[in-house]
Amino acid sequence: MRIDFARLLRDAWALFHRDRDLLLRVAGVFFFLPAYALVLFVPPTPAPDRGIADRQAQAEAWMAALQNWVGDYGIGCSIAYLCGYLGLAVVFALYLDADRPAVGGAMRRVATIFPRFLLAMLVVAIPTGAGMYLLLIPGLYLMSRFFLAGPIVVADRSVGALAAVARSWRVTRRAQFALLGVVALVYLSGMLLGQPFLLLGQWLAGEGGANPVAVALASAAAAAVAMAAQLASALLAVAAYRRLVAK
C-alpha cells in the first residue's frame, strides 16, 4: 500500500478528529499528568561543572551529583515513564486490537501484554538513545525504523518483544523516508515548542521570584506540548501500521 508523509499526517489527523474527546481523556491521564509532575517537581539532570578546571575532579563531582539526583528522583521518573508507556499501549489497543475494545477493555488487554510491550520499548530506547546522544539524524532514523514495534506487539498477540522490533525494522524499509519525516516533525516540534515553557518555568522558580502560580502555568504549558507530541506519535504509528502491516 502506498504511504507518504502527507498521507500519514492526514490519517492521524482523521483519527484525532473523529475520536478527540476520548483521546484527550486518555492522553490527559497517561501523558499530561506524568509530564506535568516531571516538569513541576523534578529538576533537570545535573550537568558537569565547567568551573572545575581539573577534568578528573569535574567528572567525579558530576557523577556524585548524578547519583544524588537518581537517588532523589529516579523512582518518580521511572513511574512517570511507565505511565507514558502504558498510555501509548492503550492508544494502540483502542485502534489495533481485533476486538476493538473500549477504554476499559483496552486497559485489560494491555495488562496482559505490558511486560512484552515495555521490553520492546526498552530495546528500542537503547539504540535510539545512543543515536540521539551522538548525532540527531541517526537517532531519528533509528526511531523511525523501530516506530512500529509497539503497535506490532499490541496487534499481534503471539509476537515477542524482540521479534516485534525486528519486524518493525523490516516493514518500515519501504517507507523509511516518510516515517523519518513524521518522526522528525513530532520530535523537533515537541522539543522546540516545549523548551521555551521549560526555561520560563525554571526562570520563574529561581530568578523570577518563585511565583508558584506562574511556575505552575508554565509547567502546565510544557506538559501540554509533551502530551500533544506523545499523542501525535501514537496516532501516526497507528496510521503507519495500518498501511504497512495490517491487511
TILOTI-546297 format. One line per 3 residues: for each residue x, y, z of N, C-alpha, C, CB. Coordinates in Angstrom, 1 decimal, decimal comma, padded with zeros to 4 digits. Glycine has a CB too. Example, Ala and Ser with C-alpha at 12.3 -4.5 7.8 and 13.67 -1.06 7.14 Angstrom:
% residues 2
013,2 -005,7 007,8 012,3 -004,5 007,8 013,2 -003,3 007,8 011,3 -004,5 009,0 ~ 012,8 -002,2 007,1 013,7 -001,1 007,1 012,9 000,0 007,9 014,1 -000,6 005,7
***
This chain:
% residues 247
000,8 -001,2 000,0 000,0 000,0 000,0 000,9 001,2 000,0 -001,0 000,0 001,2 ~ 000,5 002,2 -000,8 001,3 003,5 -000,9 001,2 004,3 000,4 000,8 004,3 -002,1 ~ 002,4 004,8 000,8 002,5 005,5 002,0 003,4 006,7 001,8 002,9 004,6 003,2
003,0 007,9 002,2 003,9 009,0 002,2 003,6 009,9 003,4 003,7 009,8 000,8 ~ 004,5 011,0 003,5 004,4 011,9 004,6 003,1 012,5 004,8 005,5 013,0 004,5 ~ 002,5 013,1 003,7 001,2 013,8 003,8 000,1 012,8 004,1 000,9 014,5 002,5
000,2 011,6 003,6 -000,9 010,7 003,8 -000,9 010,2 005,3 -000,7 009,4 002,9 ~ 000,2 010,0 005,9 000,3 009,7 007,3 -000,3 010,8 008,2 001,8 009,4 007,7 ~ 000,1 012,0 007,9 -000,5 013,1 008,6 -002,0 013,2 008,5 000,2 014,4 008,2
-002,5 013,0 007,3 -004,0 013,0 007,1 -004,6 011,9 007,9 -004,3 012,9 005,6 ~ -004,1 010,7 007,8 -004,7 009,6 008,5 -004,7 009,8 010,0 -003,9 008,3 008,2 ~ -003,6 010,3 010,6 -003,5 010,5 012,0 -004,5 011,6 012,4 -002,1 010,9 012,4
-004,6 012,7 011,6 -005,5 013,8 011,9 -006,9 013,3 011,9 -005,3 014,9 011,0 ~ -007,3 012,4 010,9 -008,6 011,9 010,8 -009,0 011,1 012,1 -008,8 011,0 009,6 ~ -008,0 010,3 012,6 -008,3 009,6 013,8 -008,5 010,5 015,0 -007,1 008,6 014,2
-007,7 011,6 015,1 -007,9 012,5 016,2 -009,2 013,3 016,1 -006,7 013,5 016,2 ~ -009,5 013,7 014,9 -010,7 014,5 014,6 -012,0 013,7 015,0 -010,8 015,0 013,2 ~ -011,9 012,4 014,7 -013,1 011,5 014,9 -013,2 011,2 016,4 -013,0 010,2 014,1
-012,1 011,0 017,1 -012,2 010,5 018,5 -011,5 011,4 019,5 -011,5 009,1 018,6 ~ -011,5 012,7 019,2 -010,7 013,6 020,0 -011,1 013,6 021,5 -010,8 015,0 019,5 ~ -012,4 013,5 021,8 -012,9 013,6 023,2 -012,3 012,4 023,9 -014,4 013,5 023,3
-012,4 011,2 023,4 -011,8 010,0 024,0 -010,3 010,1 024,1 -012,2 008,7 023,2 ~ -009,6 010,5 023,0 -008,2 010,5 023,0 -007,6 011,6 024,0 -007,7 010,9 021,6 ~ -008,3 012,7 024,1 -007,8 013,7 025,1 -008,0 013,3 026,5 -008,6 015,0 024,8
-009,0 012,5 026,8 -009,2 012,0 028,2 -008,1 011,0 028,5 -010,6 011,3 028,3 ~ -007,8 010,1 027,5 -006,7 009,1 027,7 -005,4 009,8 027,8 -006,7 008,1 026,6 ~ -005,1 010,7 026,9 -003,9 011,5 026,9 -003,7 012,3 028,2 -003,7 012,3 025,7
-004,8 012,9 028,7 -004,7 013,7 029,9 -004,2 012,9 031,1 -006,0 014,3 030,1 ~ -004,7 011,7 031,2 -004,3 010,8 032,3 -002,9 010,3 032,2 -005,3 009,7 032,5 ~ -002,6 009,7 031,0 -001,4 008,9 030,8 -000,2 009,8 030,3 -001,7 007,8 029,9
-000,5 010,9 029,6 000,6 011,7 029,1 000,8 013,0 029,8 000,3 011,9 027,6 ~ -000,3 013,7 030,0 -000,2 015,1 030,6 000,2 015,0 032,1 -001,5 015,8 030,4 ~ -000,5 014,3 032,9 -000,3 014,3 034,3 001,2 013,8 034,6 -001,3 013,4 035,0
001,7 012,7 034,1 003,1 012,3 034,4 004,1 013,4 033,9 003,4 011,0 033,7 ~ 003,8 014,0 032,7 004,7 015,0 032,2 004,7 016,2 033,1 004,4 015,4 030,8 ~ 003,5 016,6 033,6 003,3 017,7 034,4 004,1 017,5 035,8 001,8 018,0 034,7
004,0 016,3 036,3 004,7 016,0 037,6 006,2 016,1 037,4 004,3 014,6 038,1 ~ 006,7 015,6 036,2 008,1 015,7 036,0 008,6 017,1 035,9 008,5 014,9 034,7 ~ 007,8 017,9 035,1 008,3 019,3 034,9 008,2 020,1 036,2 007,4 020,0 033,8
007,1 019,9 036,9 006,9 020,7 038,1 007,8 020,3 039,3 005,4 020,5 038,5 ~ 008,1 019,0 039,5 008,7 018,6 040,7 010,2 018,0 040,5 007,9 017,5 041,3 ~ 010,6 017,7 039,3 011,9 017,1 039,1 012,8 018,1 038,4 011,7 015,8 038,2
013,9 018,5 039,0 014,9 019,4 038,4 015,6 018,7 037,2 015,9 019,9 039,4 ~ 016,2 019,5 036,4 017,0 018,9 035,3 018,1 018,1 035,8 017,5 020,0 034,3 ~ 018,5 017,1 035,0 019,7 016,3 035,4 020,9 017,1 035,5 019,9 015,1 034,4
021,8 016,9 036,5 023,0 017,7 036,7 023,9 017,7 035,5 023,7 017,3 037,9 ~ 024,5 018,8 035,2 025,5 018,9 034,1 026,8 019,1 034,7 025,1 020,1 033,2 ~ 027,9 018,7 034,0 029,2 018,9 034,5 029,5 020,3 034,9 030,3 018,4 033,5
030,2 020,5 036,0 030,5 021,9 036,4 031,8 022,4 035,7 030,8 021,9 038,0 ~ 031,6 023,3 034,7 032,7 023,7 033,9 033,6 024,6 034,7 032,2 024,5 032,7 ~ 033,2 025,0 035,9 034,1 025,9 036,8 035,2 025,1 037,4 033,3 026,5 037,8
035,2 023,8 037,4 036,2 022,9 037,9 037,3 022,7 036,8 035,7 021,6 038,5 ~ 038,5 023,1 037,0 039,5 023,1 036,0 040,0 021,6 035,8 040,7 023,9 036,3 ~ 040,1 020,9 036,8 040,7 019,5 036,7 039,6 018,6 036,2 041,2 019,0 038,1
039,9 017,9 035,0 038,9 017,1 034,4 038,4 015,9 035,2 039,4 016,6 033,1 ~ 039,4 015,3 035,9 039,0 014,2 036,8 038,1 014,6 037,9 040,3 013,5 037,3 ~ 038,5 015,7 038,5 037,7 016,2 039,6 036,3 016,6 039,1 038,3 017,4 040,3
036,2 017,2 037,9 035,0 017,6 037,3 034,1 016,4 037,1 035,2 018,4 036,0 ~ 034,7 015,3 036,6 033,9 014,1 036,3 033,4 013,5 037,6 034,8 013,1 035,5 ~ 034,3 013,4 038,6 033,9 012,8 039,9 032,7 013,6 040,5 035,1 012,8 040,9
032,8 015,0 040,5 031,8 015,8 041,0 030,5 015,6 040,3 032,2 017,3 041,0 ~ 030,6 015,5 038,9 029,4 015,3 038,1 028,7 014,0 038,4 029,7 015,4 036,7 ~ 029,5 012,9 038,5 029,0 011,6 038,9 028,3 011,5 040,2 030,1 010,5 038,8
028,9 012,2 041,2 028,3 012,3 042,5 027,0 013,0 042,5 029,3 013,0 043,5 ~ 026,9 014,1 041,7 025,7 014,9 041,6 024,6 014,1 040,9 025,9 016,2 040,9 ~ 025,1 013,3 039,9 024,1 012,5 039,1 023,6 011,4 040,0 024,8 011,9 037,9
024,4 010,8 040,8 024,0 009,7 041,7 023,0 010,2 042,7 025,2 009,1 042,4 ~ 023,2 011,4 043,2 022,3 012,0 044,2 020,9 012,3 043,5 022,9 013,3 044,8 ~ 021,0 012,8 042,2 019,8 013,1 041,5 019,0 011,8 041,3 020,1 013,8 040,2
019,6 010,7 040,9 018,9 009,5 040,7 018,3 009,0 042,0 019,9 008,4 040,1 ~ 019,1 009,1 043,1 018,6 008,6 044,3 017,3 009,4 044,8 019,6 008,8 045,4 ~ 017,3 010,7 044,4 016,2 011,5 044,9 015,0 011,4 043,9 016,6 013,0 044,9
015,2 011,3 042,6 014,1 011,4 041,7 014,0 010,2 040,7 014,3 012,6 040,8 ~ 014,9 009,2 040,8 014,9 008,1 039,9 013,6 007,3 039,9 016,0 007,2 040,2 ~ 013,0 007,0 041,1 011,8 006,2 041,2 010,6 007,0 040,6 011,5 005,8 042,7
010,5 008,3 041,0 009,4 009,1 040,4 009,5 009,2 038,9 009,4 010,4 041,0 ~ 010,7 009,4 038,4 010,8 009,4 036,9 010,4 008,1 036,3 012,3 009,8 036,5 ~ 010,8 007,0 036,9 010,5 005,7 036,3 009,0 005,5 036,3 011,2 004,6 037,1
008,3 005,9 037,4 006,8 005,7 037,4 006,2 006,6 036,3 006,3 006,1 038,8 ~ 006,7 007,8 036,1 006,1 008,7 035,1 006,3 008,1 033,7 006,8 010,1 035,2 ~ 007,5 007,6 033,4 007,7 007,0 032,1 006,9 005,7 031,9 009,2 006,7 031,9
006,7 004,9 033,0 005,9 003,8 032,9 004,4 004,1 032,5 005,9 003,0 034,2 ~ 003,9 005,2 033,2 002,6 005,7 032,8 002,5 006,1 031,4 002,2 006,9 033,7 ~ 003,5 006,8 030,9 003,5 007,2 029,5 003,5 006,0 028,5 004,7 008,0 029,2
004,3 004,9 028,8 004,3 003,7 028,0 002,9 003,0 028,1 005,4 002,8 028,4 ~ 002,3 003,0 029,3 001,0 002,4 029,4 000,0 003,1 028,6 000,6 002,4 030,9 ~ 000,0 004,4 028,6 -000,9 005,2 027,8 -000,7 004,9 026,3 -000,8 006,7 028,1
000,5 004,8 025,9 000,8 004,5 024,5 000,2 003,2 024,1 002,4 004,5 024,3 ~ 000,4 002,2 024,9 -000,2 000,9 024,7 -001,7 000,9 024,6 000,3 -000,1 025,7 ~ -002,3 001,7 025,5 -003,8 001,8 025,5 -004,2 002,4 024,2 -004,2 002,6 026,7
-003,6 003,5 023,7 -004,0 004,1 022,4 -003,9 003,0 021,3 -003,1 005,3 022,1 ~ -002,8 002,3 021,3 -002,6 001,3 020,3 -003,7 000,2 020,3 -001,2 000,6 020,4 ~ -004,1 -000,2 021,6 -005,1 -001,2 021,7 -006,5 -000,7 021,3 -005,2 -001,7 023,2
-006,7 000,5 021,5 -008,0 001,1 021,1 -008,2 001,0 019,6 -008,1 002,6 021,5 ~ -007,2 001,0 018,8 -007,3 001,0 017,3 -006,8 -000,3 016,7 -006,5 002,2 016,8 ~ -005,9 -001,0 017,3 -005,3 -002,2 016,6 -005,7 -003,5 017,2 -003,9 -002,0 016,7
-006,4 -003,5 018,3 -006,9 -004,8 018,8 -008,0 -005,3 018,0 -007,3 -004,7 020,3 ~ -008,0 -006,6 017,6 -009,0 -007,1 016,7 -010,4 -007,0 017,3 -008,8 -008,6 016,4 ~ -010,6 -007,0 018,6 -011,9 -006,9 019,3 -012,4 -005,4 019,4 -011,8 -007,5 020,7
-011,6 -004,4 019,0 -011,9 -003,0 019,1 -012,6 -002,7 020,4 -012,9 -002,7 017,9 ~ -011,8 -002,8 021,5 -012,4 -002,6 022,8 -012,6 -001,1 023,2 -011,4 -003,2 023,9 ~ -013,4 -000,8 024,2 -013,5 000,5 024,8 -012,3 000,7 025,7 -014,8 000,7 025,6
-012,2 001,8 026,4 -011,0 002,1 027,2 -010,8 001,0 028,2 -011,1 003,5 027,8 ~ -011,8 000,6 028,9 -011,7 -000,4 030,0 -011,2 -001,7 029,4 -013,0 -000,6 030,7 ~ -011,7 -002,1 028,3 -011,3 -003,3 027,6 -009,8 -003,2 027,1 -012,2 -003,7 026,5
-009,5 -002,0 026,6 -008,1 -001,8 026,1 -007,1 -001,9 027,3 -008,0 -000,4 025,4 ~ -007,5 -001,3 028,4 -006,6 -001,4 029,6 -006,4 -002,8 030,1 -007,1 -000,5 030,7 ~ -007,5 -003,6 030,1 -007,4 -005,0 030,5 -006,5 -005,8 029,5 -008,8 -005,7 030,5
-006,7 -005,5 028,2 -005,9 -006,1 027,2 -004,4 -005,7 027,3 -006,3 -005,7 025,8 ~ -004,1 -004,5 027,6 -002,8 -004,0 027,8 -002,1 -004,7 029,0 -002,7 -002,5 027,9 ~ -002,9 -004,9 030,0 -002,4 -005,5 031,3 -001,8 -006,9 031,0 -003,4 -005,6 032,3
-002,3 -007,6 030,0 -001,8 -008,9 029,7 -000,5 -008,9 028,9 -002,9 -009,7 029,0 ~ -000,3 -007,8 028,2 000,9 -007,8 027,3 001,9 -006,7 027,7 000,4 -007,6 025,8 ~ 001,7 -006,0 028,7 002,5 -004,9 029,0 004,0 -005,2 029,3 002,0 -004,2 030,3
004,3 -006,4 029,9 005,7 -006,7 030,1 006,4 -006,8 028,7 005,9 -008,0 030,9 ~ 005,8 -007,5 027,7 006,4 -007,6 026,4 006,5 -006,2 025,7 005,5 -008,6 025,5 ~ 005,4 -005,5 025,9 005,4 -004,1 025,3 006,5 -003,3 025,9 004,0 -003,4 025,5
006,7 -003,3 027,2 007,7 -002,5 027,8 009,1 -002,9 027,4 007,5 -002,5 029,4 ~ 009,3 -004,3 027,3 010,6 -004,8 026,9 010,9 -004,3 025,5 010,6 -006,3 026,9 ~ 009,9 -004,3 024,6 010,1 -003,8 023,2 010,5 -002,4 023,2 008,9 -004,1 022,4
009,8 -001,6 024,0 010,1 -000,1 024,1 011,6 000,1 024,7 009,1 000,6 025,0 ~ 012,0 -000,7 025,6 013,3 -000,6 026,2 014,4 -001,0 025,2 013,4 -001,4 027,5 ~ 014,1 -002,1 024,5 015,1 -002,5 023,4 015,2 -001,4 022,4 014,6 -003,8 022,8
014,1 -000,8 022,0 014,2 000,3 021,0 014,9 001,5 021,6 012,8 000,7 020,6 ~ 014,7 001,8 022,9 015,3 003,0 023,5 016,8 003,0 023,5 014,7 003,2 024,9 ~ 017,4 001,8 023,6 018,9 001,7 023,7 019,6 002,3 022,5 019,3 000,3 024,0
019,3 001,7 021,3 020,0 002,2 020,1 019,5 003,7 019,7 019,8 001,3 018,9 ~ 018,2 004,0 019,9 017,8 005,3 019,5 018,4 006,3 020,5 016,3 005,4 019,5 ~ 018,4 006,0 021,8 019,0 006,9 022,7 020,5 007,2 022,5 018,8 006,4 024,1
021,2 006,1 022,1 022,6 006,2 021,8 022,8 007,1 020,5 023,3 004,9 021,6 ~ 021,9 006,9 019,5 022,0 007,7 018,3 021,7 009,1 018,6 021,0 007,1 017,3 ~ 020,7 009,4 019,4 020,4 010,8 019,8 021,5 011,5 020,5 019,1 010,8 020,6
022,2 010,7 021,3 023,3 011,3 022,1 024,5 011,6 021,2 023,8 010,3 023,1 ~ 024,7 010,8 020,1 025,9 011,1 019,2 025,5 012,1 018,2 026,3 009,8 018,5 ~ 024,5 011,9 017,5 024,0 012,8 016,4 022,5 012,7 016,3 024,7 012,5 015,0
021,8 013,8 016,0 020,4 013,8 016,0 019,8 013,0 014,8 019,9 015,3 015,8 ~ 020,3 013,1 013,6 019,8 012,4 012,5 019,8 010,9 012,6 020,5 012,8 011,2 ~ 021,0 010,3 013,0 021,0 008,8 013,2 019,9 008,4 014,3 022,3 008,4 013,7
019,8 009,1 015,3 018,8 008,8 016,4 017,4 008,8 015,8 018,9 009,7 017,5 ~ 017,1 009,9 015,0 015,7 010,0 014,4 015,5 008,8 013,4 015,5 011,3 013,8 ~ 016,5 008,5 012,7 016,4 007,4 011,7 016,1 006,1 012,4 017,7 007,3 010,9
016,9 005,8 013,4 016,6 004,5 014,2 015,2 004,6 014,8 017,7 004,3 015,3 ~ 014,8 005,7 015,3 013,5 005,8 015,9 012,4 005,5 014,8 013,2 007,2 016,5 ~ 012,6 006,0 013,6 011,6 005,8 012,5 011,6 004,3 012,1 011,9 006,7 011,3
012,7 003,6 012,1 012,8 002,2 011,7 012,1 001,3 012,8 014,2 001,8 011,4 ~ 012,2 001,7 014,0 011,6 000,9 015,1 010,2 001,5 015,5 012,5 000,9 016,3 ~ 009,7 002,3 014,7 008,4 003,1 015,0 007,2 002,1 015,2 008,1 004,0 013,9
007,2 001,0 014,6 006,1 000,1 014,6 006,2 -001,1 015,6 005,8 -000,5 013,3 ~ 007,3 -001,1 016,4 007,5 -002,2 017,3 006,3 -002,3 018,3 008,8 -002,0 018,1 ~ 006,0 -001,1 018,9 004,9 -001,1 019,9 003,5 -001,6 019,3 004,7 000,3 020,4
003,1 -001,0 018,1 001,9 -001,4 017,5 001,9 -002,9 017,1 001,6 -000,6 016,3 ~ 003,0 -003,4 016,7 003,1 -004,9 016,4 002,8 -005,7 017,6 004,4 -005,2 015,8 ~ 003,4 -005,4 018,7 003,2 -006,1 020,0 001,8 -006,1 020,4 004,1 -005,6 021,1
001,1 -005,0 020,3 -000,3 -004,9 020,7 -001,2 -005,6 019,7 -000,7 -003,4 020,8 ~ -000,9 -005,5 018,4 -001,9 -006,0 017,4 -001,7 -007,5 017,3 -001,6 -005,4 016,1 ~ -000,5 -008,0 017,5 -000,3 -009,5 017,3 000,0 -010,1 018,6 000,9 -009,7 016,3
-001,0 -010,9 019,1 -000,9 -011,4 020,5 000,2 -012,5 020,6 -002,2 -012,0 020,9 ~ 000,7 -013,0 019,5 001,7 -014,1 019,6 003,2 -013,6 019,4 001,4 -015,1 018,5 ~ 003,4 -012,4 019,0 004,7 -011,9 018,7 005,4 -011,5 020,0 004,7 -010,8 017,7
006,7 -011,8 020,1 007,5 -011,4 021,2 008,1 -010,0 021,0 008,6 -012,4 021,5 ~ 008,7 -009,5 022,1 009,3 -008,2 022,0 010,4 -008,0 021,0 009,8 -007,7 023,4 ~ 011,4 -008,9 021,0 012,5 -008,9 020,1 012,0 -009,1 018,6 013,6 -009,9 020,4
011,1 -010,0 018,4 010,5 -010,3 017,1 009,8 -009,0 016,6 009,6 -011,5 017,1 ~ 009,1 -008,3 017,5 008,4 -007,1 017,0 009,3 -006,0 016,6 007,5 -006,6 018,2 ~ 010,4 -005,9 017,3 011,5 -004,9 016,9 012,1 -005,3 015,6 012,6 -004,8 018,0
012,4 -006,5 015,4 013,0 -007,0 014,1 011,9 -006,8 013,0 013,4 -008,4 014,2 ~ 010,7 -007,1 013,2 009,7 -007,0 012,2 009,5 -005,5 011,8 008,4 -007,6 012,6 ~ 009,5 -004,6 012,8 009,4 -003,2 012,5 010,5 -002,7 011,6 009,4 -002,4 013,9
011,7 -003,2 011,9 012,8 -002,8 011,0 012,6 -003,2 009,6 014,1 -003,4 011,5 ~ 012,0 -004,4 009,4 011,8 -005,0 008,0 010,7 -004,2 007,3 011,4 -006,4 008,1 ~ 009,5 -004,0 008,0 008,4 -003,4 007,3 008,5 -001,9 007,0 007,1 -003,7 008,0
009,3 -001,3 007,8 009,5 000,2 007,6 010,4 000,5 006,5 009,9 000,8 008,9 ~ 011,1 -000,5 006,0 012,1 -000,2 004,9 011,5 000,5 003,7 012,8 -001,5 004,5 ~ 010,3 000,1 003,3 009,7 000,6 002,1 009,0 002,0 002,4 008,6 -000,3 001,6
009,1 002,5 003,6 008,5 003,8 003,9 009,4 004,6 004,8 007,1 003,7 004,5 ~ 010,7 004,3 004,7 011,7 004,9 005,7 011,7 006,4 005,7 013,0 004,3 005,5 ~ 011,6 007,0 004,5 011,8 008,5 004,4 010,5 009,2 004,9 012,1 008,9 003,0
009,3 008,6 004,6 008,1 009,2 005,1 008,0 009,1 006,6 006,9 008,4 004,5 ~ 008,5 007,9 007,2 008,5 007,8 008,6 009,5 008,7 009,3 008,7 006,3 009,0 ~ 010,7 008,8 008,7 011,7 009,7 009,2 011,1 011,1 009,2 013,0 009,7 008,3
010,4 011,5 008,2 009,8 012,8 008,2 008,8 013,1 009,3 009,1 013,1 006,9 ~ 007,9 012,1 009,6 006,9 012,3 010,6 007,5 012,2 012,0 005,8 011,3 010,5 ~ 008,5 011,3 012,2 009,2 011,2 013,5 010,0 012,5 013,8 010,2 010,0 013,5
010,7 013,1 012,8 011,4 014,3 013,0 010,5 015,5 013,2 012,3 014,6 011,7 ~ 009,3 015,5 012,5 008,4 016,6 012,8 007,9 016,6 014,2 007,2 016,4 011,8 ~ 007,5 015,4 014,7 006,9 015,3 016,0 008,0 015,6 017,1 006,3 013,9 016,3
009,1 015,0 016,9 010,2 015,2 017,9 010,7 016,6 018,0 011,3 014,2 017,6 ~ 011,0 017,2 016,9 011,5 018,5 016,8 010,5 019,6 017,2 012,1 018,9 015,5 ~ 009,2 019,3 016,8 008,1 020,3 017,2 007,9 020,2 018,7 006,8 019,9 016,5
007,9 019,0 019,3 007,7 018,9 020,7 008,9 019,6 021,5 007,6 017,5 021,1 ~ 010,1 019,4 021,0 011,3 020,0 021,7 011,3 021,5 021,5 012,6 019,4 021,1 ~ 011,1 022,0 020,3 011,2 023,4 020,1 010,0 024,2 020,7 011,2 023,7 018,6
008,8 023,6 020,7 007,7 024,3 021,3 007,7 024,2 022,8 006,4 023,7 020,7 ~ 008,2 023,1 023,3 008,2 022,9 024,8 009,3 023,6 025,5 008,2 021,5 025,1 ~ 010,4 023,7 024,9 011,6 024,3 025,5 011,4 025,7 026,1 012,8 024,3 024,6
010,8 026,6 025,4 010,6 027,9 026,0 009,8 027,9 027,3 009,8 028,8 025,0 ~ 008,8 027,0 027,4 008,0 026,9 028,6 008,8 026,3 029,7 006,7 026,1 028,4 ~ 009,7 025,3 029,4 010,5 024,7 030,4 011,5 025,8 031,0 011,3 023,6 029,8
012,1 026,5 030,1 013,1 027,6 030,5 012,4 028,7 031,3 013,8 028,2 029,3 ~ 011,2 029,0 030,9 010,4 030,0 031,6 010,1 029,6 033,0 009,1 030,4 030,8 ~ 009,6 028,3 033,1 009,3 027,8 034,4 010,5 027,7 035,3 008,7 026,4 034,3
011,7 027,3 034,8 012,9 027,3 035,6 013,3 028,7 036,0 014,0 026,7 034,8 ~ 013,1 029,7 035,1 013,5 031,1 035,5 012,5 031,6 036,6 013,4 032,0 034,3 ~ 011,2 031,3 036,4 010,3 031,8 037,4 010,5 031,1 038,7 008,9 031,5 036,9
010,9 029,9 038,7 011,2 029,2 040,0 012,4 029,7 040,7 011,3 027,7 039,8 ~ 013,3 030,4 039,9 014,6 030,9 040,5 014,6 032,4 040,5 015,7 030,3 039,8 ~ 015,2 032,9 039,5 015,4 034,4 039,4 014,1 035,1 039,2 016,4 034,7 038,3
013,1 034,5 038,8 011,8 035,2 038,5 011,0 035,4 039,7 011,0 034,4 037,5 ~ 011,5 035,0 040,9 010,8 035,3 042,1 009,9 034,2 042,7 009,9 036,4 041,9 ~ 010,0 033,0 042,1 009,4 031,8 042,6 007,9 032,0 042,8 010,0 031,4 043,9
007,2 032,6 041,8 005,8 032,8 041,8 005,1 031,4 041,5 005,3 033,9 040,8 ~ 004,5 030,8 042,5 004,0 029,4 042,3 002,9 029,3 041,2 003,5 028,9 043,6 ~ 002,1 030,3 041,1 001,0 030,2 040,1 001,7 030,3 038,7 000,0 031,4 040,3
002,6 031,2 038,5 003,3 031,4 037,2 004,1 030,1 036,8 004,2 032,6 037,2 ~ 004,8 029,6 037,9 005,5 028,3 037,6 004,6 027,2 037,2 006,3 027,9 038,9 ~ 003,5 027,1 037,9 002,5 026,0 037,6 001,9 026,2 036,2 001,4 026,0 038,6
001,7 027,4 035,8 001,1 027,6 034,4 002,2 027,3 033,3 000,6 029,1 034,3 ~ 003,4 027,8 033,6 004,5 027,5 032,6 004,7 026,0 032,5 005,7 028,2 032,9 ~ 004,7 025,3 033,6 004,9 023,9 033,6 003,8 023,1 033,0 005,1 023,4 035,1
002,5 023,6 033,2 001,4 023,0 032,5 001,5 023,2 031,0 000,1 023,6 033,0 ~ 001,9 024,3 030,5 002,1 024,5 029,1 003,1 023,6 028,5 002,5 026,0 028,8 ~ 004,3 023,4 029,2 005,3 022,5 028,8 004,8 021,0 028,7 006,5 022,6 029,6
004,0 020,7 029,7 003,4 019,3 029,8 002,4 019,1 028,7 002,8 019,1 031,2 ~ 001,6 020,2 028,4 000,6 020,0 027,3 001,3 019,8 026,0 -000,2 021,3 027,2 ~ 002,4 020,5 025,7 003,2 020,2 024,5 003,7 018,8 024,4 004,4 021,2 024,4
004,2 018,3 025,6 004,7 016,9 025,6 003,6 016,0 025,4 005,4 016,6 027,0 ~ 002,4 016,2 025,9 001,2 015,4 025,7 000,8 015,3 024,2 000,0 015,9 026,5 ~ 000,8 016,5 023,6 000,4 016,6 022,2 001,4 015,8 021,3 000,4 018,0 021,7
002,7 015,9 021,7 003,7 015,2 020,9 003,6 013,7 021,1 005,1 015,6 021,3 ~ 003,3 013,2 022,3 003,1 011,8 022,5 001,9 011,3 021,8 003,1 011,5 024,0 ~ 000,8 012,0 021,9 -000,4 011,6 021,3 -000,3 011,5 019,7 -001,6 012,5 021,7
000,4 012,6 019,2 000,6 012,6 017,8 001,5 011,4 017,3 001,3 013,9 017,4 ~ 002,5 011,1 018,1 003,4 010,0 017,7 002,6 008,7 017,8 004,5 009,9 018,7 ~ 001,7 008,5 018,8 000,9 007,3 018,8 000,0 007,1 017,6 000,1 007,3 020,1
-000,7 008,2 017,3 -001,7 008,2 016,2 -000,9 008,0 014,8 -002,5 009,4 016,1 ~ 000,2 008,6 014,7 001,0 008,4 013,5 001,5 006,9 013,4 002,2 009,3 013,4 ~ 001,8 006,3 014,5 002,2 004,9 014,5 001,0 004,0 014,1 002,8 004,5 015,9
-000,1 004,3 014,6 -001,3 003,6 014,2 -001,6 003,7 012,7 -002,6 004,0 015,0 ~ -001,5 004,9 012,2 -001,7 005,1 010,8 -000,7 004,4 009,9 -001,7 006,6 010,4 ~ 000,6 004,4 010,4 001,6 003,7 009,6 001,5 002,2 009,7 003,0 004,1 010,2
001,1 001,7 010,9 000,8 000,2 011,0 -000,3 -000,2 010,1 000,5 -000,1 012,5 ~ -001,3 000,5 010,0 -002,5 000,1 009,2 -002,1 000,1 007,7 -003,6 001,1 009,3 ~ -001,2 000,9 007,3 -000,8 001,0 005,9 000,3 000,0 005,5 -000,4 002,4 005,5
001,2 -000,3 006,5 002,4 -001,1 006,2 002,2 -002,5 006,6 003,6 -000,5 006,8 ~ 001,4 -002,8 007,7 001,4 -004,1 008,2 000,0 -004,8 008,1 001,8 -004,1 009,7 ~ -001,0 -004,0 008,6 -002,4 -004,6 008,6 -002,9 -004,9 007,2 -003,4 -003,6 009,3
-003,6 -006,0 007,1 -004,1 -006,4 005,8 -005,6 -006,0 005,7 -004,0 -008,0 005,6
***
